[in-house]
Amino acid sequence: MKGKTKKIILIIVVILVLLGAYYAINGGSHKIEIVGSTSVQPVAEKLVEKYKVSHPNAQINVQGGGSSVGIKSAQQGTADIGTSSKELKDNEKQGLTEINLGQDGVVVAVNNKNSVSSLSKDQLKQIFQGKITNWNQVGGSDGKINVIRREDGSGTLDVFQKLVMGDDKIKSDAVIQSSTEAVKQSVKQDPNAIGFISYAHMSSDVKALSIDGVAPSDDTIADGSYALQRPFLFLVKGTPNKDTQEFLDWVQGPEGQKVIKEEKIVKSNNKTSNK
């Protein structure tokens, strides 16, 4: 009798193991890790939120860390999708597929109480260099300019450095913030502050400056006339797993594209807009 009981228990164990394996292969869900740009992060989170409405069992985790972290995570395979808010250098592209969500403007933001509404690119550069130090030097009220910048590794910083600063450095005593939202909050709270943030995150809390007479908008970003802009990228290495590919297909489909448009990511109609 004992031998028969052991056989029954063994059969049950085998059945449970086989059922577990079958579920893992056919019914399980791979947890998708999305890591990188803090500018892309809110857009990615909104895409995931909408995706889960029609895919309630999807397991997707979105984290920031900066564009450099997103690129490295995609390259090393520690993230299923890396995110970047800057163009990749040639040595960063190897093995990665880029999915361009659209263009985002880099908005130069000041406090709503600031009377300045426009700067030339050269004035902007001199402010961030520390050569222009008072708002009255650019047509504003008397007040020491407080410069706010992003941290090293930020895609927004890389774009600002490339398009505005060139080979020159931002002043060493600039206040450093670790996200586009943190920059916006600092500008909101300081009448003499200036910083740069994502157009996708722009709100009435702060004021966007025109640069060389052009204000950031959907139209000026789309046609390239607003010069401070960059791509929002999803990055994948090799062939994505089934769950990741399904999510990417949805993002590039009509539902995902609707979310991207609602999040103020602009489809460029100018081939040289970010060159």
C-alpha positions in Angstrom: 0.0 0.0 0.0 2.8 2.3 0.9 4.4 1.8 -2.6 1.1 2.6 -4.3 0.8 5.8 -2.3 4.4 6.9 -3.2 3.5 6.3 -6.9 0.4 8.4 -6.6 2.4 11.2 -4.9 5.1 11.0 -7.6 2.5 11.2 -10.4 0.9 14.3 -8.7 4.3 16.0 -8.4 5.2 15.3 -12.0 1.8 16.7 -13.1 2.3 19.8 -11.1 5.8 20.3 -12.5 4.5 19.9 -16.1 1.6 22.3 -15.4 4.0 24.8 -14.0 6.3 24.5 -17.1 3.3 24.8 -19.4 2.1 28.0 -17.6 5.6 29.5 -17.7 5.8 29.0 -21.4 2.2 29.7 -22.5 0.5 31.7 -19.8 3.3 33.5 -18.0 4.2 37.2 -18.6 7.7 38.5 -18.9 8.4 41.6 -16.8 9.4 44.4 -19.1 12.1 46.8 -17.8 12.2 50.3 -19.3 15.1 52.4 -18.0 16.7 55.7 -18.9 15.9 59.4 -19.7 13.9 61.2 -17.0 12.5 63.4 -19.8 11.1 60.3 -21.6 10.1 58.6 -18.4 6.6 60.4 -18.0 5.8 59.6 -21.6 6.8 56.0 -21.2 4.7 55.8 -18.0 1.7 57.1 -19.8 2.1 54.6 -22.6 2.3 51.8 -20.1 -0.7 53.1 -18.3 -2.8 53.1 -21.5 -1.4 49.8 -22.7 -2.5 48.0 -19.4 -6.1 49.0 -20.1 -6.1 46.5 -23.0 -3.4 44.3 -21.6 -4.2 44.0 -17.8 -1.7 41.2 -17.2 1.3 43.1 -18.6 4.1 43.6 -16.1 6.1 46.7 -17.1 8.4 48.7 -14.8 9.6 52.2 -15.8 12.6 53.9 -14.2 14.7 57.0 -14.8 18.4 57.4 -14.3 19.3 59.5 -17.4 19.9 58.9 -21.1 23.4 57.5 -20.5 21.9 54.9 -18.1 19.3 54.0 -20.7 21.8 53.5 -23.5 24.1 51.4 -21.2 21.2 49.4 -19.9 20.0 48.5 -23.4 23.5 47.7 -24.5 24.1 45.4 -21.5 20.7 43.8 -21.7 19.8 44.8 -18.2 16.7 46.6 -19.6 14.4 45.4 -22.3 13.9 49.0 -23.5 16.4 51.8 -22.9 15.2 55.4 -23.3 17.2 58.4 -24.5 16.5 62.0 -25.1 19.6 62.6 -27.1 20.9 61.3 -30.4 23.2 58.3 -30.0 26.9 58.6 -31.0 28.2 56.0 -33.5 29.9 54.0 -30.8 26.7 53.8 -28.8 24.5 52.5 -31.7 26.2 49.1 -32.1 23.7 46.3 -31.7 20.8 48.7 -30.8 17.6 49.4 -32.7 16.3 52.9 -32.3 12.5 53.6 -32.2 12.0 57.3 -32.6 8.9 58.4 -30.7 9.2 62.0 -32.1 10.9 65.3 -31.4 10.9 67.2 -28.1 11.9 70.8 -27.7 14.4 71.9 -25.0 12.6 74.9 -23.5 14.5 77.7 -21.8 12.4 78.4 -18.7 12.2 81.4 -16.4 9.9 82.4 -13.6 6.5 83.8 -14.5 7.4 87.1 -12.8 10.4 87.6 -15.0 9.8 90.4 -17.6 12.3 88.9 -20.1 10.5 87.0 -22.9 13.2 86.4 -25.5 16.9 85.8 -25.7 19.4 85.3 -28.6 21.3 82.1 -28.5 24.5 84.1 -27.8 22.9 85.8 -24.8 21.7 82.4 -23.6 25.2 81.0 -23.9 26.8 84.0 -22.1 24.3 83.6 -19.2 25.2 79.9 -18.7 28.9 80.8 -19.1 28.6 83.3 -16.3 29.5 86.3 -18.6 26.0 87.8 -18.3 25.1 87.8 -14.6 22.2 90.3 -14.1 18.8 90.3 -15.8 19.1 94.0 -16.5 21.9 93.2 -19.0 19.2 91.5 -21.2 16.4 93.9 -20.8 15.0 92.7 -17.5 14.8 94.0 -14.0 17.8 94.3 -11.7 18.5 90.9 -10.2 21.3 88.3 -10.1 20.7 85.5 -12.6 20.6 82.1 -10.9 21.6 79.4 -13.4 20.1 75.9 -13.1 21.4 72.9 -15.1 20.9 69.2 -15.3 23.3 66.6 -14.0 26.1 64.9 -16.0 24.7 62.0 -18.0 21.4 63.8 -18.7 20.3 63.7 -22.4 18.8 67.2 -21.9 22.1 68.5 -20.7 24.0 66.9 -23.6 21.6 68.5 -26.2 21.9 71.9 -24.5 25.7 71.6 -24.4 25.8 70.7 -28.1 23.3 73.2 -29.4 24.0 76.2 -27.1 27.4 75.9 -25.4 29.4 74.2 -28.1 33.0 73.7 -26.7 32.4 76.1 -23.8 31.4 75.0 -20.3 28.5 75.9 -18.1 29.6 78.0 -15.1 30.9 75.8 -12.3 28.6 77.3 -9.6 25.3 76.6 -11.5 22.7 74.7 -9.4 22.5 71.1 -10.5 19.1 69.3 -10.6 18.6 65.6 -11.3 15.4 65.7 -13.4 13.6 68.0 -15.8 10.8 68.3 -13.2 13.2 69.4 -10.5 14.5 72.1 -12.8 11.0 73.3 -13.4 10.2 73.4 -9.7 13.4 75.4 -9.0 12.5 78.0 -11.6 9.0 78.2 -10.4 10.2 79.1 -6.9 12.9 81.6 -7.8 12.1 84.8 -9.7 15.7 85.2 -10.9 16.3 81.6 -12.0 16.8 80.2 -15.5 16.9 76.6 -16.6 16.2 74.3 -19.5 13.4 71.6 -19.5 11.5 69.3 -21.8 8.8 70.8 -23.9 6.7 67.7 -23.1 6.8 68.8 -19.5 6.1 72.5 -20.1 3.3 74.0 -18.1 2.0 77.4 -17.0 4.1 77.1 -13.8 7.0 78.7 -15.6 7.5 80.8 -18.7 9.1 79.6 -21.9 11.5 82.1 -23.6 11.7 82.6 -27.3 15.2 81.9 -28.7 16.3 84.1 -31.6 12.8 85.3 -31.9 11.2 81.8 -32.2 9.0 80.4 -29.4 8.8 76.7 -28.8 5.5 75.1 -30.1 4.3 72.0 -31.9 4.6 73.8 -35.3 8.1 75.4 -34.7 9.5 72.1 -33.4 7.9 70.1 -36.3 9.3 72.5 -39.0 12.7 72.8 -37.3 12.5 76.6 -36.9 12.8 76.2 -33.1 16.5 75.1 -33.0 16.7 73.6 -29.5 15.2 70.2 -29.9 16.1 66.5 -29.7 14.6 63.0 -30.3 12.8 60.8 -27.8 14.1 57.3 -28.3 13.3 53.8 -27.3 16.3 51.5 -27.6 16.3 47.7 -27.9 19.1 45.2 -28.3 18.8 42.3 -30.7 15.4 40.6 -31.1 13.0 41.6 -28.3 11.1 38.9 -26.4 7.5 38.3 -27.3 6.0 40.6 -24.6 8.4 43.5 -25.3 7.7 43.2 -29.1 3.9 43.3 -28.4 4.3 46.5 -26.4 6.5 48.1 -29.0 4.0 47.2 -31.8 1.3 48.8 -29.7 3.4 51.9 -29.1 3.9 52.3 -32.9 0.2 51.6 -33.6 -2.7 54.1 -33.6 -3.4 53.8 -29.8 0.2 54.4 -28.9 0.6 57.2 -31.4 -2.4 58.9 -29.9 -0.8 58.9 -26.5 2.5 60.2 -27.8 0.6 63.1 -29.5 -1.3 63.9 -26.3 2.0 64.0 -24.4 3.3 66.8 -26.7 5.9 64.7 -28.6 6.0 66.2 -32.1 6.4 64.3 -35.3 9.0 66.2 -37.4 8.2 67.3 -40.9 11.7 68.7 -41.4 14.4 66.1 -42.1 17.2 68.3 -40.8 15.4 69.4 -37.7 17.8 67.9 -35.2 21.0 68.1 -37.1 
